[in-house]
Amino acid sequence: MEIADETLKRIQILKDKYASIGQDLNSYLDGLIYANPLAYWDYIEVDALLSLQKPKTDFPDEKIFIVYHQITELYFYLAEHELKQIAYNGKNISDQGQDMGWNSELKIDYLIDRLRRINKYFEALTKSFDVMRFGMEKEQFTKFRMSLLSASGFQTASYRRIEIACTDLKYLVHESKRKHLWTAEVHEQLDNIYWKQGAIVEDTGEKTLTLKHFEQKYMADFHKLADEFETRNVWKKVQQLPEADRKNPKLVKELRELDVNVNINWPLVHYRTAVRYLAKDKGESKGTGGTNWQNYLPPRFQRRIFYPELWSQQEMDEWGKAWVEEVLADSIRTENLRENI
């Protein structure tokens, strides 16, 4: 049987590829001959994926709680993947830190495309959060959550890594200390990051067990990340672009949307859901793990903004207000619709 020229070209390319790393092409061809066809369930690891849910109680809705949080972590993982590529100018860094290719400079179209991807991930998460808001019975949630202490969604390290990769740490310092630490070195800024105040016992000022466990597991990694992204975070990469590129309307749009998605939309859908499950007739319950969700989640209290240079003073003063007004208006429309049915 005659072999087509295109096939011969591909064989030669493969031979050169493996020869460059001291490998024998025939051995790899034998591997292809012996290998079984790839099936979807093996490639996606469906069985392994569906075995990762391990409820602590017998309440059926706990599985919904677990699955949605796992979906969230996967979207965060994708966002981190894009942020890593931005940090290294499109350089493909493997999970093992291996350099898989290098671009000497960050291209504006590449940056816009990656930011757009990250925004799509957060938009998918925000729009799907009704799975959590309406997908569980309140009575079941209030019972099975007691078996989760001191675990909390507060402890998602991937979200913290996304924040560090998006902006300068000075913008993430708790607002009460931000002015004082504006020019401090990154590790001092990290030690005063805003989210630590979300897991403090109000009566004593002590750290909750949730925060202690989280810091023990991840703070050393966060400090390494602070060093890595001090000059490579999204804002630093934008500032390194030519002036004309920095003012590109498409880039500005994606940066503003990222700011809103991460710092307004995402925490507020959490807040809206927390109100549904944790609000009581007389006061409000603490979040899982003792987190102070009432003061931690609303953007107007933290006023963390990745890219303040892209917002007017009025927009920053009213940070998150438009979202709240839209939600209230939507609630009124829903109630009016019910009355007219």
C-alpha angles and dihedrals in degrees: 000000000000116000116224118244091241090056092049090051091054092048090052091049090051091047091052091046095054093039089058089061096040096257132135116240094208091061091055091046089053088053090056091049093052098040120103119236113274116251126205094239092053095046094048092037090228096171092050092046093052092048094061096083110096111169118200094212139034095249106122095216092062088077089059089052092052097044095050092050090050090051088051092053091051092053090048088051090055091049090052089050091057093044091053090054091049090050092055099040094253093318109152108230115189122220087258092055094254116154107240097176141332139228115193095215139023113255116219094226090050092051093048091049093051093047089050090054092052090049090052090053092052093043090054090051095046094048092047095050091097084079084073097034097052102011099084135056109246092223092055093046095050089053104042092043088067089066090057098064123160095013115098141170083242085079097067104130093187092065090051090050090051090053093050091049094049104056150357113294092236087074090056097051112113108273093240090060102029098098093047093049098037094116098028120121116271097256093056089047090050091051087057097044116150100245095065089073089060092070103045124117102243096209096053106018089232124139116259119239086250091062094042092054092045094051093046092054103038116015094088089053091047090054090053089049090050089058093046096049100036088099098018106052118120095261092050090049090051092050090053092059122097111273093251091055092048089059094047105135093219091053093047090049093053093045092051091047090050090052091051095042096051101033104033115016099041098047092041096054085053090050093049090051093044089055090054095051105027105033114103134191090253109037130318133286123241118256121256108291092021096284115163096234095169092067099025103055107044109091092214089068098047098030091193110171123178097201111025090165088069095055134070120240090251092052090052093046089054095041108164095359095112091054092053092047091050091051092049091049090049091051091052091049090050093050092048090050091052091050091052096049 
